[in-house]
Amino acid sequence: MADSASLLFNPHTYDPEHFDPETRRLLRATVDWFEARGKRRLIEDYRSRAWLGDFLDFAAREGLFATFLTPASAAGKDDQRWDTARIAALNEIFGFYGLDYWYAWQVTILGLGPVWQSDNAEARARAAELLAQGEVFAFGLSEKTHGADIYSTDMLLTPDGEGGFRASGSKYYIGNGNAAGLVSVFGRRTDVEGPDGYVFFAADSRHEAYQLVKNVVDSSKYVSEFRLADYPVAPADILHTGRAAFDAALNTVNVGKFNLCTASIGICEHAMYEAVTHASNRILYGRPVTAFPHVRRELTDAYVRLVGMKLFSDRAVDYFRSAGPDDRRYLLFNPMTKMKVTTEGEKVIDLMWDVIAAKGFEKDNYFAQAAIEIRGLPKLEGTVHVNLALILKFMRNHLLNPVDHPAVPTRLDAADDAFLFQQGPARGLGSVRFHDWRTAFDAYTEVPNVARFREQADALCTFVETAAPGEEQSRDLDLLLAVGQLFALVVHGQLILEQARLTGLDEELLDELFAVLVRDFSAHAVELHGKDSATEDQQNWALGAVRRPVVDAARSTRIWERVEALSGAYEMGQ
């Protein structure tokens, strides 16, 4: 049975021995760099909005980004590959120490996406060399007027008569736009109408025709606005044209949005050590704060939600790494990591903040920045609403039309995830098929709250068959999103159970976690009941799906003892 601390990242004991030696060395070196830097400097840089130059210097010296973000097809060294498992591990570390560090890495990943998907050998070689030199990258997609609506881009490319173009226009919300050695920029030709006119090209932020306007946020993150003014785009700079450019944009987001879940996990882990330690040592009305039943419940709920976030995300890695043209289940699990795990992170922080109250505002704590930064992750790479709407596209096939798929093992092997840059056309989501979700639940029929949640999941299948939104309701996104939350919980529970089985997670902890999920399902069912357009059948179904978790006071006390043991388990040195 795992203890509470072993389930959370702890820099004092961290040893990623499941990875190859070079990965293990780089992950540990990254942790050691932050620990040597100390909490005071970490917080001061965050408060003063200092650019991350010294961190990027460290990453360059170690070859960190080059090792982790160069696919095998472009590698110059044996240890270079695109390995989602170790990328996820680094996301968690960066989130643990500060989202600003993670952000510089995340937008480098996005900037590389169109390059690694390109057939332009010269551009790929240039990107590999820039990575080797320690450069960062940027993804020039969003615009001030249109956001990420790439159909309406105003970055215009005019043919120059020599096989190239002159690009003019602006981009907004572009991370690393102040320092990127290469910016992947999306635009459209002025001489070609429709999708055939799309172009992805590589730009250099140091070019005189690249005009950096400002950082649009008050942060160490440099989220830039930039303008291209008659920027020369040579044939060697063209990454994609036509529909392939559109697909490259969406497939890049598919790769990049996954990183948000593990960053959220890292933030919550660091904040949890601080919160539990403070609450355990705070005396109120002559008693430790943790003596109050509501405090124990809130901290226990926060802990089991965080464990659920980790279980789901770890299992999702396996589906990413095992994906291929005939297995695109990752296209559901990806927006789940983006939407569900990051919103769970918000709940975890809120639960702890309710306990530590004013302590959560203090400038000398990590928690103060965690409470701010955790809000950003559900809103990056598509909002919660956008990703919920995407998740809904898979609901009927996932719940009602399972097919046989080969079992997906735990994927911690040192392999290159080449398919992520060979995803092909970004369409056909309705044809994606899944294995039977019930199998994961069948393995835990003896766990009371898993069985209770299974009743609700089965009820959702009945809803889809008998009371699903009709044609008119399908235009009511407010109602559909409530349904999406219910479906997301089933998928969340499924992968949690799969990972629990693979890792031998003890059933008592799983039972406490599913008690929370039962309550969540009931709350979303009540929300559906109250929607303006809900039919009488839907209202009746919703109330019928409400369940009370199976209460076991002794079990809850034992899980609380694991949470309490986190007090003092980690404190970042000054």
GUKOL-121707 format. One line per field, with one value per residue (C-alpha): residue in one letter; y, x negated, z negated. Coordinates in Angstrom, 1 decimal, always signed. Example, Ala and Ser with C-alpha at 12.3 -4.5 7.8 and 13.67 -1.06 7.14 Angstrom:
<pts>
type: c(A_S) .
y: c(-4.5_-1.1) .
x: c(-12.3_-13.7) .
z: c(-7.8_-7.1) .
</pts>
This chain:
<pts>
type: c(M_A_D_S_A_S_L_L_F_N_P_H_T_Y_D_P_E_H_F_D_P_E_T_R_R_L_L_R_A_T_V_D_W_F_E_A_R_G_K_R_R_L_I_E_D_Y_R_S_R_A_W_L_G_D_F_L_D_F_A_A_R_E_G_L_F_A_T_F_L_T_P_A_S_A_A_G_K_D_D_Q_R_W_D_T_A_R_I_A_A_L_N_E_I_F_G_F_Y_G_L_D_Y_W_Y_A_W_Q_V_T_I_L_G_L_G_P_V_W_Q_S_D_N_A_E_A_R_A_R_A_A_E_L_L_A_Q_G_E_V_F_A_F_G_L_S_E_K_T_H_G_A_D_I_Y_S_T_D_M_L_L_T_P_D_G_E_G_G_F_R_A_S_G_S_K_Y_Y_I_G_N_G_N_A_A_G_L_V_S_V_F_G_R_R_T_D_V_E_G_P_D_G_Y_V_F_F_A_A_D_S_R_H_E_A_Y_Q_L_V_K_N_V_V_D_S_S_K_Y_V_S_E_F_R_L_A_D_Y_P_V_A_P_A_D_I_L_H_T_G_R_A_A_F_D_A_A_L_N_T_V_N_V_G_K_F_N_L_C_T_A_S_I_G_I_C_E_H_A_M_Y_E_A_V_T_H_A_S_N_R_I_L_Y_G_R_P_V_T_A_F_P_H_V_R_R_E_L_T_D_A_Y_V_R_L_V_G_M_K_L_F_S_D_R_A_V_D_Y_F_R_S_A_G_P_D_D_R_R_Y_L_L_F_N_P_M_T_K_M_K_V_T_T_E_G_E_K_V_I_D_L_M_W_D_V_I_A_A_K_G_F_E_K_D_N_Y_F_A_Q_A_A_I_E_I_R_G_L_P_K_L_E_G_T_V_H_V_N_L_A_L_I_L_K_F_M_R_N_H_L_L_N_P_V_D_H_P_A_V_P_T_R_L_D_A_A_D_D_A_F_L_F_Q_Q_G_P_A_R_G_L_G_S_V_R_F_H_D_W_R_T_A_F_D_A_Y_T_E_V_P_N_V_A_R_F_R_E_Q_A_D_A_L_C_T_F_V_E_T_A_A_P_G_E_E_Q_S_R_D_L_D_L_L_L_A_V_G_Q_L_F_A_L_V_V_H_G_Q_L_I_L_E_Q_A_R_L_T_G_L_D_E_E_L_L_D_E_L_F_A_V_L_V_R_D_F_S_A_H_A_V_E_L_H_G_K_D_S_A_T_E_D_Q_Q_N_W_A_L_G_A_V_R_R_P_V_V_D_A_A_R_S_T_R_I_W_E_R_V_E_A_L_S_G_A_Y_E_M_G_Q) .
y: c(+0.0_+3.3_+6.0_+9.5_+11.1_+8.4_+9.3_+13.0_+14.5_+15.3_+16.9_+15.5_+11.9_+12.1_+9.5_+8.7_+5.3_+4.1_+6.2_+5.7_+7.1_+10.4_+11.2_+10.4_+12.7_+15.6_+15.4_+15.3_+18.1_+20.3_+19.6_+20.3_+23.6_+24.9_+23.6_+25.4_+28.5_+28.5_+29.7_+33.3_+33.8_+31.8_+34.0_+37.3_+36.6_+35.8_+39.0_+41.2_+39.7_+38.9_+37.3_+33.7_+34.1_+32.2_+29.3_+29.2_+29.3_+26.3_+24.5_+25.3_+24.1_+20.8_+20.4_+19.9_+21.2_+19.7_+16.2_+16.2_+18.0_+16.7_+13.7_+10.8_+11.7_+14.9_+13.8_+14.4_+12.4_+9.0_+10.3_+12.8_+11.7_+12.9_+10.8_+11.9_+10.1_+12.1_+15.3_+14.8_+14.3_+17.6_+19.4_+18.3_+19.6_+22.9_+23.4_+22.5_+25.4_+27.9_+28.1_+30.8_+28.2_+25.7_+28.3_+29.0_+25.3_+24.8_+27.4_+26.0_+22.7_+24.5_+26.4_+23.1_+21.3_+22.7_+22.2_+18.5_+17.9_+19.5_+17.8_+20.8_+19.2_+22.5_+24.0_+20.8_+20.8_+24.5_+23.9_+21.0_+23.2_+26.0_+23.6_+22.4_+26.0_+26.5_+28.6_+28.7_+28.7_+30.4_+29.5_+32.4_+31.4_+33.7_+37.2_+40.1_+40.4_+36.8_+34.9_+31.4_+31.5_+30.5_+30.7_+34.5_+35.1_+38.6_+37.6_+38.1_+36.7_+38.4_+36.5_+38.2_+36.7_+34.6_+31.7_+33.4_+35.9_+39.1_+38.7_+41.5_+41.3_+40.9_+38.1_+38.3_+36.1_+34.6_+33.2_+33.6_+36.1_+38.3_+35.7_+32.9_+31.7_+30.4_+31.4_+29.2_+31.7_+30.9_+33.1_+33.1_+34.0_+37.1_+35.4_+32.2_+31.9_+29.4_+26.7_+26.3_+29.7_+28.8_+28.9_+28.0_+29.6_+30.0_+33.5_+34.8_+37.2_+38.9_+40.0_+43.7_+43.2_+41.4_+44.1_+43.2_+45.4_+44.5_+41.8_+41.7_+40.2_+41.5_+38.4_+36.8_+35.0_+36.9_+36.7_+38.9_+41.0_+41.2_+42.5_+41.5_+44.4_+43.2_+40.2_+38.2_+34.6_+32.4_+29.0_+27.5_+29.1_+27.4_+24.7_+23.8_+25.1_+24.7_+22.3_+20.8_+24.1_+24.0_+20.4_+21.3_+24.0_+21.7_+18.7_+21.0_+21.9_+18.2_+17.7_+20.8_+20.9_+17.6_+19.4_+21.5_+18.6_+17.7_+21.3_+21.6_+18.6_+20.1_+23.3_+21.5_+19.2_+22.1_+24.0_+21.0_+20.6_+24.2_+24.1_+20.9_+21.9_+25.3_+23.9_+21.2_+23.7_+26.5_+26.6_+28.1_+28.3_+26.1_+23.4_+22.6_+23.7_+20.1_+19.0_+20.5_+18.0_+20.3_+21.0_+17.3_+16.8_+19.6_+18.6_+14.9_+15.8_+17.9_+15.1_+12.4_+14.7_+15.3_+11.6_+11.2_+13.9_+12.0_+8.6_+9.9_+11.8_+8.9_+6.6_+9.1_+9.1_+5.4_+6.1_+9.0_+6.8_+3.9_+5.9_+5.3_+5.7_+2.9_+3.9_+7.5_+7.2_+9.8_+12.4_+12.0_+11.6_+14.7_+17.3_+15.4_+16.1_+19.7_+20.3_+17.8_+17.6_+21.4_+22.2_+19.5_+21.5_+24.6_+22.6_+21.3_+24.8_+26.2_+23.5_+24.1_+27.9_+27.6_+26.0_+28.2_+31.4_+34.5_+32.5_+31.9_+35.6_+35.9_+37.0_+34.6_+31.5_+29.5_+29.2_+32.8_+32.3_+28.8_+30.3_+32.7_+30.4_+27.4_+29.6_+30.0_+26.3_+25.6_+28.7_+27.9_+25.9_+26.3_+27.1_+24.6_+25.1_+24.4_+21.2_+20.0_+20.5_+18.5_+15.7_+15.4_+14.3_+11.0_+10.3_+7.9_+5.8_+5.7_+4.7_+2.6_+1.2_-0.4_-2.4_-4.7_-2.9_-4.5_-3.8_-0.7_-1.3_+1.2_+3.1_+4.2_+2.8_+5.0_+5.2_+8.0_+9.0_+9.6_+9.4_+12.7_+14.4_+12.2_+12.5_+13.4_+15.2_+16.8_+15.4_+12.3_+12.5_+10.9_+7.7_+7.1_+3.9_+2.8_-0.3_-1.1_+1.3_-1.1_-3.5_-1.0_-0.8_-4.6_-5.1_-3.1_-4.2_-4.9_-1.2_+0.4_+3.8_+2.5_+0.3_+3.3_+5.5_+2.6_+2.9_+6.5_+5.7_+3.1_+5.6_+8.0_+5.3_+5.1_+8.9_+8.8_+6.1_+7.5_+11.2_+12.6_+16.2_+16.3_+18.4_+21.7_+21.1_+20.3_+24.0_+24.8_+24.7_+25.5_+22.3_+20.3_+21.4_+20.0_+16.7_+16.9_+17.2_+14.0_+12.1_+13.6_+12.1_+8.6_+8.9_+10.3_+7.4_+4.9_+5.9_+6.3_+2.7_+1.5_+3.1_+2.0_-1.6_-1.2_+0.4_-1.6_+1.4_+0.3_+0.1_+2.1_+5.2_+4.4_+4.2_+7.6_+9.1_+7.7_+9.0_+12.4_+11.5_+10.2_+13.6_+15.4_+13.3_+14.1_+17.8_+17.9_+15.9_+18.5_+21.2_+19.5_+19.3_+23.0_+24.0_+26.1_+23.8_+20.5_+18.3_+16.6_+13.2_+14.8_+16.4_+13.0_+11.2_+13.8_+13.4_+9.7_+9.7_+11.4_+9.1_+9.4_+8.1_+5.1_+6.5_+4.8_+6.9_+4.6_+4.6_+8.4_+8.6_+6.4_+8.5_+11.6_+10.2_+9.9_+13.6_+14.7_+12.9_+15.4_+18.0_+18.9_+16.3_+18.9_+22.5_+24.4_+25.7_+29.5) .
x: c(+0.0_-1.5_-1.8_-0.6_-3.9_-5.0_-2.0_-3.1_-6.2_-8.7_-12.0_-13.7_-13.1_-12.6_-14.4_-12.8_-14.5_-11.9_-13.5_-16.8_-20.0_-20.2_-16.5_-16.9_-20.0_-18.3_-15.1_-17.1_-19.4_-16.4_-15.1_-18.5_-18.7_-15.5_-16.2_-19.6_-18.0_-15.8_-12.3_-13.1_-14.6_-11.9_-9.1_-11.0_-11.5_-7.8_-6.9_-9.3_-8.3_-11.9_-12.6_-13.8_-17.2_-19.1_-16.7_-17.1_-20.8_-20.7_-18.5_-20.9_-23.9_-22.3_-20.8_-17.4_-15.1_-17.2_-17.2_-13.5_-12.0_-14.0_-12.3_-14.4_-14.0_-15.9_-18.1_-21.8_-22.4_-21.2_-19.2_-17.1_-13.6_-10.0_-8.9_-5.5_-6.2_-9.3_-7.8_-5.0_-7.5_-9.2_-5.8_-5.1_-8.5_-8.1_-4.6_-5.8_-8.3_-6.5_-4.2_-6.4_-9.2_-6.7_-5.2_-8.5_-8.9_-5.2_-5.2_-8.5_-6.6_-3.9_-6.4_-8.1_-4.8_-4.5_-8.2_-8.3_-5.2_-6.8_-8.5_-10.8_-14.2_-16.0_-13.6_-13.7_-17.5_-17.5_-15.1_-17.3_-20.3_-18.5_-17.4_-21.0_-22.0_-19.5_-17.0_-13.3_-10.5_-7.1_-3.7_-2.3_+1.4_+3.6_+4.6_+5.9_+9.2_+9.9_+8.2_+7.5_+10.1_+7.7_+10.3_+10.2_+6.4_+5.2_+1.6_+1.3_-1.3_-1.8_-3.7_-7.1_-7.4_-10.4_-8.7_-8.5_-6.2_-6.2_-4.2_-2.4_-0.1_-0.1_+0.1_+1.3_+0.9_-2.3_-4.6_-8.3_-7.7_-10.5_-13.2_-12.3_-14.9_-12.1_-8.4_-6.0_-3.5_-0.1_+1.2_+3.0_+2.0_+3.6_+3.8_+5.6_+9.1_+10.2_+8.3_+5.8_+4.4_+3.3_-0.5_-2.6_-6.1_-9.1_-10.1_-13.0_-12.2_-15.5_-14.8_-14.4_-11.0_-9.8_-8.4_-7.9_-5.1_-4.8_-4.2_-0.4_-0.5_-2.0_-4.2_-7.6_-5.9_-6.5_-3.1_-3.8_-2.1_-4.3_-3.9_-5.5_-6.0_-6.8_-8.7_-10.5_-9.4_-11.7_-10.7_-13.0_-10.8_-7.6_-6.5_-3.0_-0.6_+3.2_+5.2_+2.0_+1.3_+4.7_+4.2_+0.7_+2.3_+4.9_+2.5_-0.1_+2.6_+3.3_-0.3_-0.6_+2.6_+1.8_-1.0_+1.4_+2.6_-0.8_-1.7_+1.6_+0.6_-2.8_-1.2_+1.2_-1.5_-3.7_-0.6_+0.6_-2.6_-2.4_+1.3_+1.3_-1.9_-0.3_+3.1_+1.5_-0.5_+2.1_+4.0_+7.5_+9.7_+7.2_+7.2_+5.2_+7.1_+7.0_+9.1_+12.2_+14.2_+14.9_+11.2_+10.4_+13.0_+11.7_+8.1_+9.0_+11.1_+8.2_+5.8_+7.9_+8.8_+5.1_+4.4_+7.2_+5.6_+2.3_+3.8_+5.8_+2.9_+0.4_+2.8_+3.5_-0.2_+0.1_+2.8_+0.8_-2.3_-0.4_+1.7_+1.7_+3.9_+6.1_+6.2_+7.1_+8.6_+6.1_+8.3_+10.8_+8.3_+6.4_+9.2_+10.0_+6.5_+6.9_+10.4_+11.0_+7.6_+7.0_+10.5_+9.9_+6.7_+8.7_+10.9_+7.9_+6.5_+9.9_+10.4_+7.0_+7.4_+10.7_+8.7_+5.6_+7.5_+5.4_+2.2_+2.9_+2.3_-1.1_-3.9_-6.5_-4.5_-4.4_-0.6_+0.1_-1.2_+0.3_+3.8_+3.3_+1.6_+3.9_+6.6_+4.8_+4.5_+8.1_+8.1_+5.1_+5.1_+8.9_+11.4_+13.2_+16.3_+14.4_+12.9_+16.2_+17.9_+15.1_+15.4_+19.1_+18.4_+17.1_+19.9_+22.2_+19.4_+17.6_+20.6_+22.6_+20.5_+17.3_+15.0_+12.0_+8.7_+5.4_+4.6_+2.5_-0.3_-2.1_-4.4_-7.6_-9.9_-12.5_-10.7_-10.0_-6.4_-6.6_-2.9_-2.2_-3.8_-2.1_+1.5_+2.9_+6.1_+7.7_+11.2_+13.3_+13.7_+17.2_+15.6_+13.2_+14.0_+13.1_+12.7_+15.5_+15.3_+17.1_+14.1_+12.3_+15.2_+15.8_+12.4_+13.6_+17.1_+16.3_+15.3_+18.5_+18.2_+16.9_+20.0_+22.1_+20.5_+21.0_+24.8_+24.6_+22.5_+25.0_+27.7_+25.9_+26.0_+29.7_+29.9_+28.1_+30.4_+33.7_+33.5_+30.5_+30.8_+32.8_+32.1_+33.4_+31.6_+28.4_+28.1_+28.4_+24.7_+25.6_+27.5_+25.0_+22.2_+24.0_+24.3_+20.6_+19.6_+21.5_+19.8_+16.4_+16.8_+17.3_+14.1_+12.2_+13.3_+12.4_+8.8_+8.3_+9.4_+7.2_+4.2_+5.1_+5.1_+1.8_+0.1_+1.7_+3.3_+5.0_+8.8_+9.4_+8.0_+9.9_+13.1_+12.6_+11.8_+14.9_+17.0_+16.0_+16.9_+20.3_+21.0_+19.7_+22.0_+25.0_+24.2_+23.9_+27.2_+28.9_+27.5_+28.9_+32.3_+32.3_+31.4_+34.1_+34.5_+34.4_+37.4_+39.5_+37.9_+34.5_+35.5_+36.8_+33.7_+31.4_+33.1_+33.0_+29.3_+28.5_+26.8_+25.3_+21.8_+21.3_+20.1_+17.4_+16.1_+13.2_+12.0_+12.2_+10.2_+7.5_+7.2_+7.1_+4.2_+2.3_+3.1_+2.0_-1.3_-2.1_-2.7_-6.4_-7.1_-8.6_-9.6_-11.6_-14.9_-15.4) .
z: c(+0.0_+1.1_-1.6_-0.9_-0.2_+2.3_+4.5_+4.7_+6.2_+3.5_+4.5_+1.4_+2.4_+6.2_+8.2_+11.6_+11.8_+14.3_+17.0_+18.9_+17.3_+19.3_+18.7_+15.0_+14.8_+16.5_+14.5_+11.2_+12.4_+13.1_+9.6_+8.1_+10.0_+8.6_+5.1_+5.1_+6.3_+3.3_+2.4_+1.8_+5.2_+6.9_+5.4_+5.9_+9.6_+9.8_+8.1_+10.0_+13.4_+14.2_+17.5_+17.3_+18.8_+16.1_+16.3_+20.1_+19.7_+17.4_+19.9_+22.7_+20.7_+20.0_+23.4_+21.7_+24.4_+27.2_+25.6_+24.7_+27.8_+30.7_+32.3_+33.4_+37.0_+36.4_+33.6_+33.5_+30.3_+29.1_+26.2_+28.2_+28.9_+28.4_+25.4_+23.9_+20.6_+19.8_+21.2_+18.7_+15.9_+16.8_+17.0_+13.4_+12.2_+13.9_+12.5_+9.1_+9.1_+11.2_+14.2_+15.8_+16.4_+17.7_+20.1_+21.8_+22.4_+23.4_+26.1_+27.4_+27.8_+29.7_+31.9_+32.8_+33.7_+37.3_+37.9_+36.9_+39.0_+42.0_+45.0_+45.2_+44.4_+44.3_+41.7_+39.6_+39.6_+38.7_+35.8_+34.5_+34.6_+32.8_+30.1_+29.7_+29.2_+26.4_+28.3_+27.5_+30.0_+30.5_+32.1_+34.1_+34.4_+32.3_+33.3_+31.3_+33.3_+34.1_+31.2_+32.4_+35.1_+37.8_+40.5_+40.2_+40.0_+41.1_+41.5_+45.2_+47.6_+50.9_+53.6_+54.4_+57.9_+57.0_+55.3_+51.9_+50.2_+48.2_+45.0_+43.2_+40.2_+36.4_+33.9_+30.3_+27.2_+28.6_+25.9_+26.2_+29.0_+27.5_+27.7_+30.1_+32.5_+34.7_+34.7_+36.6_+38.1_+39.6_+42.4_+45.8_+49.3_+50.9_+54.3_+53.3_+51.8_+49.2_+47.4_+50.3_+49.3_+45.8_+45.1_+42.1_+42.3_+40.1_+38.9_+36.8_+34.0_+34.5_+38.1_+38.7_+40.3_+37.1_+34.7_+31.1_+29.7_+26.1_+23.4_+23.1_+19.6_+16.3_+15.8_+16.2_+19.1_+22.2_+24.0_+26.9_+29.5_+32.6_+36.2_+39.4_+41.8_+45.3_+43.8_+46.5_+46.5_+48.7_+50.0_+47.4_+44.7_+45.9_+43.5_+44.8_+47.4_+48.0_+45.9_+44.5_+42.8_+41.2_+40.0_+38.6_+36.5_+34.9_+34.6_+32.9_+30.3_+29.9_+28.9_+26.8_+24.8_+23.1_+21.2_+19.2_+17.0_+15.5_+15.0_+13.0_+10.9_+10.1_+8.9_+6.7_+5.1_+4.0_+2.7_+0.8_-1.1_-2.2_-3.0_-5.1_-7.0_-7.8_-8.8_-11.0_-13.0_-13.3_-16.6_-16.5_-19.6_-21.4_-18.9_-15.7_-12.6_-11.4_-14.4_-12.8_-10.8_-7.8_-7.5_-7.4_-4.8_-2.6_-2.8_-2.2_+0.8_+2.2_+1.7_+3.4_+6.2_+6.8_+6.7_+9.3_+11.5_+11.4_+12.1_+15.1_+16.6_+16.2_+18.0_+20.8_+21.6_+22.5_+25.0_+26.6_+26.9_+28.3_+30.8_+34.6_+37.6_+36.4_+32.7_+32.2_+28.7_+27.6_+29.3_+26.4_+23.6_+24.7_+24.2_+21.0_+19.7_+20.8_+19.4_+16.6_+15.0_+15.0_+13.5_+10.9_+10.1_+9.5_+7.1_+5.2_+4.7_+3.7_+1.1_-0.4_-0.3_-2.2_-5.0_-5.1_-4.3_-4.7_-4.6_-0.9_-0.2_-1.9_+0.4_-1.1_-0.2_+3.0_+2.5_+3.4_+7.0_+7.2_+6.5_+9.5_+11.9_+11.5_+13.1_+16.3_+17.3_+18.0_+20.2_+22.4_+25.6_+25.8_+23.0_+20.9_+23.0_+26.3_+24.9_+23.4_+26.8_+28.3_+25.7_+26.5_+30.1_+28.7_+26.2_+28.1_+29.5_+26.2_+24.1_+26.4_+29.3_+27.9_+30.1_+29.4_+29.1_+28.1_+24.5_+24.0_+21.6_+19.3_+21.7_+19.9_+22.5_+24.2_+27.5_+29.9_+30.2_+34.0_+34.7_+32.9_+35.9_+38.4_+37.2_+40.7_+41.4_+38.3_+38.9_+38.5_+34.7_+34.9_+36.3_+33.4_+31.6_+28.0_+25.9_+23.4_+20.6_+18.3_+18.1_+15.9_+13.5_+13.5_+11.9_+8.8_+8.2_+4.6_+3.9_+2.6_+4.2_+7.5_+7.6_+6.7_+9.5_+11.9_+11.3_+12.4_+15.5_+16.5_+16.0_+18.4_+21.1_+20.6_+20.9_+24.3_+25.5_+24.3_+23.5_+25.4_+26.7_+29.9_+33.0_+31.4_+28.1_+29.9_+30.6_+26.8_+25.8_+22.2_+21.9_+23.9_+21.6_+18.6_+20.4_+21.3_+17.6_+16.8_+19.7_+18.7_+15.2_+16.6_+18.8_+15.8_+13.6_+16.3_+16.7_+13.0_+12.5_+15.4_+13.8_+10.3_+11.6_+13.3_+10.3_+7.5_+5.8_+2.6_+2.8_-0.3_+1.3_+4.5_+2.5_+0.9_+4.4_+5.9_+3.1_+4.4_+8.0_+6.9_+5.4_+8.5_+10.8_+8.6_+8.6_+12.4_+12.7_+10.5_+12.7_+15.8_+14.1_+13.7_+17.3_+19.0_+22.0_+20.1_+21.1_+18.5_+19.3_+18.9_+15.6_+14.3_+15.4_+13.7_+10.3_+10.7_+11.3_+8.0_+5.5_+2.1_+1.6_-0.6_-3.9_-5.9_-8.8_-9.6_-6.0_-5.8_-9.0_-7.7_-4.5_-6.5_-8.4_-5.1_-4.3_-7.8_-7.2_-4.5_-7.2_-7.1_-4.4_-2.1_-2.5_+0.1_-1.2_-1.4) .
</pts>
